[in-house]
């Protein structure tokens, strides 16, 4: 059976959900060491969190792209994650979902979070037919994320490099076994209804 086009898949527990980000070592390493972002982390910029490990690998080139050499696994509260979804606006105008373009623009400007649905990736980082959630946090959402939602931060750069090495060697079975166990994240239809058609 085909995957639903819009569905959140993530590593999660009863109280937390794991998201991924990649940073320079100057930000990523102290964040993992201390369990919170250092002073150099810019709260006034939008920060994007991704529940998909492979989409993060696509974005950061397995931790090889400049400025994204340190890959972080960040466990946050489900309460915070779902608050962001409820207060998010879709990052692009969608006819039939939004009343009109002007209304969508007003909503986007006010929203502390925004959502993009980008093609999920396979182990070779090729696009799949279903979508992966990217959640952008700004203003109040970025502050809550940094100060209240984070439960733990782990540097998973070695894991990214190991999985990449197995993929390069053509050992996809081993690479697949190393991946985080992402499964359907249970949210009510109401939480996502305003974020896709």
C-alpha positions in Angstrom: 0.0 0.0 0.0 1.3 3.5 -0.9 2.3 5.9 1.9 -0.1 8.8 2.4 1.3 11.8 0.7 1.3 14.0 3.8 2.1 12.1 7.0 4.6 12.8 9.9 7.0 10.0 10.5 9.4 10.3 13.4 11.3 8.7 16.1 9.1 9.3 19.2 8.2 8.2 22.7 5.0 8.8 24.7 6.3 12.3 25.6 9.0 13.3 23.1 9.7 13.5 19.4 13.2 13.5 17.8 14.0 16.2 15.2 17.3 16.9 13.3 19.4 19.9 12.6 22.9 20.5 11.3 25.2 23.3 12.3 28.8 24.5 12.3 30.9 22.8 14.9 31.1 26.1 16.8 27.3 25.8 17.5 26.7 22.1 17.2 29.4 20.7 19.5 28.7 23.0 22.6 24.9 22.4 22.1 25.5 18.6 22.3 27.9 19.0 25.2 25.6 21.3 27.3 22.2 20.1 26.2 21.2 23.6 25.0 22.2 26.0 22.3 25.1 28.3 23.0 24.9 32.1 23.0 26.1 32.2 19.4 22.8 30.5 18.3 20.7 33.3 16.7 17.2 33.4 18.2 16.1 36.1 15.9 16.4 33.8 12.8 14.0 31.2 11.7 15.3 27.7 12.5 14.1 24.6 10.7 13.6 21.3 12.4 13.1 18.0 10.6 11.7 14.7 11.9 13.2 12.8 9.0 16.8 11.6 9.4 17.2 10.9 5.7 15.8 14.3 4.7 18.3 15.9 7.1 21.1 13.8 5.4 19.9 15.1 2.0 19.9 18.7 3.3 23.4 18.5 4.9 25.1 16.1 2.5 25.6 13.5 5.3 27.3 16.2 7.4 29.7 17.3 4.7 28.2 20.6 3.6 29.9 23.8 4.8 28.2 25.2 7.9 26.4 21.9 8.4 29.2 19.6 9.6 27.7 18.8 13.0 24.5 16.8 12.8 22.3 17.0 15.9 19.5 14.7 17.1 17.3 16.9 19.3 14.6 15.3 21.4 11.8 17.8 22.2 8.5 17.5 24.0 5.5 16.3 22.0 3.6 19.1 23.6 5.9 21.7 22.1 6.0 20.0 18.7 2.2 19.9 18.5 1.9 23.5 19.7 4.2 24.5 16.8 2.0 22.5 14.3 -1.2 24.1 15.6 0.3 27.6 15.3 2.0 27.0 12.0 1.1 28.3 8.5 1.8 26.5 5.3 4.9 28.2 3.7 3.2 28.5 0.3 -0.2 29.5 -0.9 -2.5 26.6 -1.7 -5.7 27.3 -3.6 -8.6 25.6 -1.9 -6.9 25.5 1.5 -6.5 29.3 1.9 -9.3 31.7 1.4 -7.2 33.9 -0.9 -3.5 34.8 -1.4 -3.8 38.0 0.7 -5.3 36.1 3.7 -2.6 33.5 3.5 0.1 36.2 3.4 -1.3 37.8 6.6 -1.5 34.4 8.3 2.1 33.6 7.3 3.4 36.9 8.6 1.7 36.4 12.0 2.4 32.7 12.4 5.4 31.8 14.8 5.9 28.6 12.8 5.6 27.5 9.2 5.4 24.1 7.4 6.9 22.8 4.2 6.2 19.4 2.8 9.2 18.2 0.8 9.8 14.9 -1.0 11.0 12.2 1.5 14.4 10.6 0.6 15.6 7.1 0.3 19.1 5.9 1.3 20.6 7.2 -1.9 18.9 10.5 -1.1 16.6 10.2 -4.2 13.1 11.6 -3.8 10.2 9.4 -2.8 6.5 10.0 -3.8 5.4 10.9 -0.2 6.4 14.0 1.7 8.5 14.8 4.7 7.6 17.6 7.2 9.9 20.6 7.7 8.9 22.8 10.5 10.3 26.4 10.6 10.3 28.1 14.0 10.6 31.9 14.5 9.9 34.5 17.2 7.9 32.9 20.1 8.3 29.4 18.7 12.1 29.7 18.3 12.3 30.9 21.9 10.1 28.2 23.3 12.1 25.6 21.3 15.4 26.7 22.7 14.3 27.4 26.3 11.5 25.0 27.0 11.0 22.1 24.6 14.4 20.6 24.3 14.9 17.4 26.4 18.3 16.3 25.0 20.7 17.1 22.2 23.1 14.4 20.8 25.8 14.8 18.2 25.0 12.1 15.6 27.6 13.1 13.1 29.4 9.8 13.5 26.2 7.9 12.7 25.6 10.1 9.6 29.2 9.3 8.4 28.8 5.5 9.1 25.5 5.2 7.3 26.9 7.2 4.4 29.9 4.9 4.2 27.7 1.8 4.1 25.6 3.4 1.3 28.7 4.3 -0.7 29.9 0.6 -0.3 26.5 -0.5 -1.6 25.6 -2.2 1.7 22.1 -0.8 1.9 20.9 -3.6 4.2 23.4 -2.6 6.9 22.8 1.1 6.3 19.0 0.6 6.7 19.5 -1.2 10.0 21.5 1.8 11.4 18.7 4.3 10.7 16.6 5.7 13.5 13.3 3.8 13.8 10.9 6.4 12.4 7.2 5.5 12.5 3.9 7.2 12.0 3.6 10.1 14.5 0.0 10.1 15.9 -1.6 13.5 15.6 -5.3 14.2 15.2 -6.5 15.2 11.7 -7.4 18.6 13.2 -3.8 19.5 13.9 -2.7 19.0 10.3 -5.9 20.0 8.5 -4.7 23.6 7.9 -1.3 22.4 6.6 -2.2 20.4 3.5 -5.0 19.7 1.1 
